[in-house]
Amino acid sequence: MAEITAGLVKQLRDKSGAGMMECKAALGETGGDLDEAMVVLRKKGAVAAQKKSSRATKEGMVDSYIHAGGKIGVLVEVGVETDFVARGDDFRSFCHELAMQVAASAPRWVTREQVPAELIEQEKAIYADQVKDKPEHVVEKIVNGKLDKFFQENCLMEQPWVRDTAMSIEQLRTDLVGKIRENVEVRRFARFQLGEIED
């Protein structure tokens, strides 16, 4: 087992944004393995985010991003619990990352719960028709897999983060909640592309 030095704790703290004692405990739990300790902290952050998800987000900000020489513009609204946190660098940076994500990946909804039920049924019917020759239990698995991929492509919180595709936007939000200790709610976004008319 590696010795848990102050330098190692500081390294994990700089990387994760978690408190000193949390970093020390995570390193102790993983025998000084920095990468494993990061996983432990992220899991704890996910638990913390779940606990905080019911708390009201009355503060926050609207952020904007203009891309491609003025050809794409994005507005995002993100809520947080206190004005103090809303003015902090971590929260503002997250909002800006979201705006850039929307510009780059063009999601249609924030979460899968916002996708109209009739559209989901329509997608399911298309997928089922594509594999209708297969056994019924196989068809259901394929349809569910394709539907998950549809949500991942079209729902902001499920999209892979453009800066690190191993992480989803929801994981990015969860990490922020663990760091700032407040609920964060991605409320809505608008994406404008020059010459593109909404139907």
Residue pairs with C-beta under 8 A, 6 or more apart in sequence:
1 31
1 32
2 8
2 31
2 32
2 33
3 32
4 24
4 27
4 28
4 32
8 27
8 32
8 34
9 20
9 23
9 24
9 27
11 34
12 18
12 23
12 26
12 27
12 34
12 37
12 38
12 41
13 19
13 20
13 23
15 34
15 38
16 23
16 38
16 41
16 42
16 179
17 90
17 175
17 178
17 179
18 26
18 41
18 45
18 178
18 179
22 41
22 44
23 37
23 41
26 37
26 38
26 40
26 41
26 44
27 33
27 34
27 37
29 37
29 40
30 36
30 37
30 40
41 178
42 171
42 174
42 175
42 178
44 178
45 174
45 175
45 177
45 178
45 179
46 174
46 178
48 177
48 178
48 181
49 173
49 174
49 177
49 178
49 183
52 177
52 181
52 182
52 183
53 183
54 183
55 81
55 182
55 183
56 81
56 183
57 79
57 80
57 81
57 183
57 184
57 185
58 79
58 81
59 79
59 80
59 81
59 82
59 83
59 85
59 86
60 77
60 78
60 79
60 80
60 86
60 185
60 187
61 77
61 78
61 86
61 91
61 92
61 95
62 75
62 76
62 77
63 75
63 76
63 78
63 92
63 95
63 96
63 98
63 99
64 73
64 74
64 75
64 76
64 99
65 73
65 74
65 96
65 99
65 100
65 102
65 103
66 72
66 73
66 74
67 73
67 74
67 100
67 103
67 104
70 194
71 193
71 194
72 103
72 191
72 192
72 193
72 194
73 103
73 191
73 192
74 99
74 100
74 102
74 103
74 189
74 190
74 191
74 192
75 99
75 189
75 190
76 95
76 98
76 99
76 102
76 186
76 188
76 189
77 186
77 187
77 188
77 189
78 91
78 94
78 95
78 98
78 184
78 185
78 186
78 187
79 183
79 184
79 185
79 187
80 86
80 91
80 180
80 182
80 183
80 184
80 185
81 182
81 183
82 182
85 91
85 180
85 182
88 180
90 176
90 179
90 180
91 176
91 180
91 184
94 172
94 173
94 176
94 184
97 161
97 163
97 172
98 156
98 169
98 186
98 189
99 189
100 162
101 107
101 156
101 159
101 161
101 162
101 169
102 156
102 189
102 191
103 191
104 162
105 156
105 159
105 162
106 191
106 193
107 153
107 154
107 155
107 156
107 159
107 189
108 115
108 154
108 155
109 115
109 154
109 155
109 156
110 155
110 156
110 157
110 186
110 187
110 188
110 189
111 155
111 156
111 157
111 158
112 151
112 155
112 158
114 155
115 151
115 154
115 155
120 147
123 146
123 147
123 150
124 143
124 147
127 142
127 143
127 146
127 147
128 139
128 143
131 138
131 139
131 142
131 143
132 139
134 142
151 158
152 158
152 159
152 160
153 159
156 169
156 186
156 189
157 168
157 169
157 170
157 173
157 186
158 168
158 169
158 170
159 168
159 169
160 166
160 167
160 168
161 167
161 168
161 169
161 171
161 172
169 186
173 184
173 186
176 184
177 183
177 184
